[in-house]
Amino acid sequence: IGNEILGVLDMQSPQLDAFDCSDVATLETLAAQMATAIDNARLYSQSARRNRELTLLNRVIAASAAGQAIEPILEVVCRELACYFDVPQAAAALFDEARTRAVVVAEYRAEGRPSGLGEVIPVAGNPSIQYLLDHKAPLAVDEAQSDPRLAGVHELMRRRGTVSLLLAPLLVNGEVVGSLGLDAVGSRHFGAEEVNLVQRVIEQAGGALTRTRLEETRQLLSTTVEQSSDSVFITDTQGAILYVNPAFERVTGYRSEEVIGRNPRLLKSGKQDEAFYRSLWQIIGTGQVWQGRLVNRKRVGSLYTEDLTITPVRTQEGSIISYVATGRDVTRELELEEQFHQAQKMEALGRLAGGVAHDFGNVLTVINISARLMEKQLRPEDPLWKHLERIQDAGQRAVSLSRQLLSFSRKEITRPQILDLTEVLGDMLKMLQRILGDDIELTTVLPEDLWPVEMDPSQVDQILVNLAVNAQDAMPQGGHLTIETANVVLDEAYAAHRLDVQPGEYVVLSVSDSGIGMNDAVKAHLFEPFFTTKEPGKGTGLGLSTVFGIVKQHGGHIWVYS
């Protein structure tokens, strides 16, 4: 990527001069695609981490902006940091006016943890407090019960069961006015990135201790959000938009003044049904964080896909006062993924074409040339003439089949039609029985009231033939093959346990056999191109991957049970 080398893709052959320029070009193309995929994965991971950090910061922002007293704000900070770092306790302490001691005024503690509210922490003889005063920076201590920097609070650490501690200063106008500690009951090392994140959060919370600092902090956070590449918007509990950042304006095309006071439903695309939004509101209405991907509509009418996180913000009493949403436009990323997968498919088909040329090319050439030579030697009245015509016809059909395989993966060749699947399958039964042979009993359950589907009829044939042949291979001694169709409505409960499945009306095609079945290891790779359990030379491994591609291309889903 650019000038950065991510790795090496190596292709070897035991033969001399095995590769030509086209092989090099193919390898370079594949390497470039893999590098792009790796880079996209890195960007996605970084963005996910930024999203979590922004969610944390947004919670603190919303709590500070609500105009609460000092203690509730610090309580929110303690809770959010403890949950983010998965520690059972966090506490904030403020110095008295003489700065001789600090008193714990806010905390978060897991169930069963002892309370530290009201605990008095001496300043004199406490190296950790002196460190905060001198350096105005966080202090991470791996062994809190024995580290000399915590000499003044060793007994407190033992009483609280604290093993490791991250202590951060609370600053107001550059002065240390208190501290906030994260208590880990197991041995833990707080890394530099974690320390930096805590410092950023504490800076926001510290600003809420005074109105001046609150305004300064709000301005700082506003600048951070304003310059964020992720869209941010805040709504009240009824869904009315209170704020949007410039990234929101860039992504959606709506100006701030056009959306303030309106409901986010103005972005609805129709791609998610009302049940989707009811579920979303039910989750955030109970105080949970909602995360998901949805398709929205821009002001100009075009669609975009967004990864969205909606975080409820609570008061000290637990009441939800607002919702903070952070979103990342992943439309381009998905397009790149689609392009990459399409390139993979084309590469696979290129290999298939090469295999066809290698395995059948010479045979077809000999057959067709020999047929043309025989044509010159024979006359139409010759008894062998009709056999010659059959040979020529079969040769041309084989050439045509090869051409179809080469162009199969191109989406533009798909010609979907409104079909009665029962009728289409009924027309294929005789051909399927010939393919299966007499050792396999074919049973069908095809209801007449089946809902219509939109598919390319030729690809329906491909699906059924591939599945039937696969089932035949699993029944070398014969058996039973059942083909069924049915109308089905997938509800939200079912869709919640299936990736990428949307609730709605579907037509199900099931093909079941009485064969030997397959183990979990085989099922894990079943739909991968070129994966096969057959002996070398006895299968390309493209049958089920072709079925998978067709089903997905038509907006369907496929599962295997064994």
Residue pairs with C-beta under 8 A, 6 or more apart in sequence:
1 35
1 36
1 38
1 39
6 35
6 38
6 39
7 38
9 27
9 30
9 31
9 34
11 19
11 23
11 27
13 19
26 347
26 350
29 343
29 347
30 347
33 340
33 343
33 344
36 336
36 340
37 337
37 340
40 333
40 336
40 337
43 333
44 333
47 230
47 328
50 230
51 230
51 307
51 309
51 326
51 328
52 84
53 197
53 200
54 228
54 230
54 232
54 326
55 289
55 309
55 311
55 324
55 326
56 80
56 81
56 84
56 197
56 201
57 200
57 201
57 204
57 221
57 224
58 225
58 232
58 311
58 324
58 326
59 76
59 80
59 311
59 313
59 324
60 76
60 77
60 80
60 201
60 204
60 205
61 204
61 218
61 221
61 225
61 324
62 234
62 313
62 321
62 322
62 324
63 72
63 73
63 76
63 77
63 208
63 313
64 73
64 204
64 205
64 207
64 208
64 214
64 217
64 218
64 221
65 218
66 313
66 315
66 321
66 322
68 208
68 315
68 316
70 94
70 105
70 208
70 209
71 105
71 106
71 316
72 106
72 315
72 316
73 205
73 208
74 92
74 105
74 106
74 180
74 205
75 92
75 106
75 107
75 108
75 316
76 314
76 316
77 92
77 106
77 180
77 201
77 202
77 205
78 90
78 91
78 92
78 106
78 107
78 108
78 180
79 90
79 108
80 201
81 90
81 108
81 180
81 182
81 198
81 201
82 88
82 89
82 90
82 108
82 110
82 182
83 108
84 197
85 166
85 182
85 194
87 182
87 183
87 184
87 185
87 188
88 109
88 110
88 113
88 183
88 185
89 107
89 108
89 109
89 110
89 113
89 116
89 160
89 162
89 182
89 183
89 185
90 107
90 108
90 109
90 180
90 181
90 182
90 183
91 104
91 106
91 107
91 108
91 116
91 117
91 119
91 180
91 181
91 183
92 104
92 105
92 106
92 107
92 170
92 178
92 179
92 180
92 181
92 205
93 102
93 103
93 104
93 105
93 119
93 121
93 178
93 179
93 180
93 181
94 102
94 103
94 105
94 170
94 177
94 178
95 101
95 102
95 123
95 176
95 177
95 178
96 102
96 103
99 123
100 122
100 123
100 124
101 120
101 121
101 122
101 123
102 120
102 121
102 123
102 129
102 178
102 179
103 118
103 119
103 120
103 121
104 116
104 117
104 118
104 119
104 121
105 117
106 117
107 115
107 116
107 117
109 115
109 116
113 160
113 161
114 159
114 160
114 161
116 156
116 160
119 156
121 129
121 152
121 153
121 156
121 179
122 152
123 129
123 130
124 152
125 151
125 152
126 150
126 151
126 152
126 153
127 148
127 149
127 150
127 151
127 152
128 139
128 141
128 149
128 150
128 152
128 153
128 167
129 152
129 179
131 139
131 149
132 139
132 167
132 168
132 169
132 176
132 179
133 169
133 176
136 169
136 171
136 174
136 176
137 169
137 199
138 166
138 167
138 168
138 169
138 195
138 198
138 199
138 202
139 149
139 166
139 167
139 168
140 164
140 165
140 166
140 167
140 189
140 190
140 195
141 147
141 149
141 150
141 164
141 165
141 166
141 167
142 164
142 187
142 188
142 189
143 163
143 164
143 187
144 150
144 157
144 162
144 163
144 164
144 165
144 183
145 154
145 157
145 158
145 162
145 163
146 154
150 157
150 165
156 162
157 165
160 183
161 183
161 185
162 183
162 184
162 185
163 184
163 185
163 186
163 187
163 188
164 183
164 184
164 186
164 187
164 188
164 189
164 190
165 181
165 182
165 183
165 184
166 181
166 182
166 184
166 190
166 194
166 195
166 198
167 179
167 180
167 181
168 179
168 180
168 181
168 198
168 199
168 202
169 176
169 178
169 179
169 202
169 206
170 176
170 177
170 178
170 179
170 180
170 202
170 205
170 206
170 209
171 177
171 202
171 203
171 206
172 206
172 207
172 209
172 210
172 213
173 210
173 212
173 213
177 206
177 209
178 209
180 202
180 205
182 190
182 198
190 198
203 217
203 220
204 217
204 220
204 221
206 213
206 217
207 213
207 214
207 216
207 217
207 218
207 220
208 214
208 217
225 232
225 245
226 245
226 246
227 246
228 245
228 247
229 247
230 247
230 326
230 327
230 328
231 244
231 245
231 247
231 248
231 250
231 251
231 252
231 306
231 326
231 327
231 328
231 329
232 243
232 244
232 245
232 247
232 248
232 324
232 325
232 326
232 327
233 241
233 243
233 244
233 245
233 248
233 259
233 264
233 325
233 327
234 241
234 242
234 243
234 322
234 323
234 324
234 325
235 241
235 242
235 263
235 264
235 322
235 323
235 325
236 242
236 321
236 322
236 323
237 320
237 321
237 322
237 323
239 263
239 264
239 265
239 323
240 261
240 262
240 263
241 259
241 260
241 261
241 262
241 263
241 264
242 260
242 322
243 260
244 254
244 256
244 259
244 260
248 254
248 327
249 255
249 256
251 298
251 304
251 306
251 327
251 329
252 259
252 267
252 296
252 298
252 299
253 298
253 299
253 300
254 266
254 299
258 299
259 266
264 325
265 277
267 296
267 297
268 296
268 297
269 294
269 295
269 296
269 297
269 303
270 297
271 294
271 295
271 303
272 294
272 295
273 502
273 503
273 504
275 492
275 503
276 294
279 492
280 290
280 292
280 310
283 289
283 290
284 290
284 310
284 312
284 323
285 312
285 320
287 312
287 314
287 318
287 320
288 312
289 309
289 310
289 311
289 312
290 308
290 309
290 310
291 307
291 308
291 309
291 310
292 307
292 308
293 305
293 306
293 307
293 308
293 330
294 305
294 306
294 308
295 303
295 304
295 305
295 306
296 303
296 304
296 305
296 306
297 303
297 304
298 304
303 331
304 329
304 331
305 329
305 330
305 331
305 334
306 327
306 328
306 329
306 330
306 331
307 327
307 328
307 330
308 325
308 326
308 327
308 328
309 325
309 326
309 327
310 323
310 324
310 325
311 323
311 324
311 325
311 326
312 320
312 322
312 323
313 320
313 321
313 322
313 323
313 324
314 320
314 321
315 321
342 409
344 529
345 409
345 529
345 549
346 409
348 409
348 529
348 530
348 542
348 545
349 405
349 406
349 408
349 409
351 530
352 405
352 540
352 542
353 402
353 405
353 406
355 540
356 402
356 405
357 402
360 398
360 402
364 395
364 398
364 399
364 402
367 391
367 394
367 395
368 392
368 395
368 396
368 399
371 388
371 391
371 392
371 395
374 384
374 388
374 391
375 388
375 392
378 384
378 385
378 388
379 385
407 413
408 546
409 549
411 553
414 456
414 459
414 553
415 456
415 458
416 454
416 455
416 456
416 554
417 454
417 455
417 456
417 457
418 452
418 453
418 454
419 452
419 453
419 454
419 455
419 457
419 460
420 450
420 452
421 446
421 450
421 452
421 453
421 455
421 460
421 485
421 507
421 509
422 446
422 447
422 448
422 450
422 485
424 457
424 460
424 461
425 444
425 446
425 460
425 464
425 483
425 485
425 509
426 444
426 446
428 461
428 464
428 465
429 442
429 444
432 442
432 464
432 465
432 468
432 483
433 442
435 465
435 468
435 469
435 472
436 442
436 468
436 472
436 481
437 472
439 475
439 477
439 478
439 479
440 471
440 472
440 475
440 478
440 479
440 480
440 481
441 479
441 480
441 481
442 481
442 482
442 483
443 480
443 481
443 482
443 483
444 482
444 483
444 484
445 482
445 483
445 484
445 485
445 486
446 483
446 484
446 485
447 485
447 486
447 487
449 487
450 485
450 486
450 487
450 507
451 487
451 505
451 507
453 507
453 554
454 554
455 554
456 554
459 550
459 554
462 546
462 547
462 550
463 509
463 547
463 550
463 551
464 483
464 511
466 543
466 544
466 546
466 547
467 511
467 544
467 547
468 481
468 511
469 543
470 543
470 544
471 481
471 511
471 513
471 515
472 481
473 515
473 534
473 539
474 513
474 515
474 516
474 517
474 518
475 481
475 513
475 514
475 515
475 516
479 513
479 514
479 515
480 513
480 514
481 511
481 512
481 513
481 514
482 510
482 511
482 512
482 513
483 509
483 510
483 511
484 508
484 509
484 510
484 512
485 507
485 508
485 509
485 510
486 507
486 508
486 510
487 505
487 506
487 507
487 508
488 505
488 506
488 507
488 508
489 503
489 504
489 505
489 506
490 498
490 501
490 502
490 503
490 504
490 506
491 503
492 503
494 501
494 503
495 501
495 502
495 503
498 557
500 557
501 557
506 556
506 557
517 562
518 526
518 533
518 560
518 562
519 562
522 533
523 560
523 562
525 531
526 544
526 560
527 544
527 545
527 547
527 548
527 558
528 541
528 545
529 541
529 542
529 545
530 540
530 541
530 542
530 545
531 541
531 545
532 539
532 540
532 541
534 541
547 558
548 558
551 557
551 558
552 558
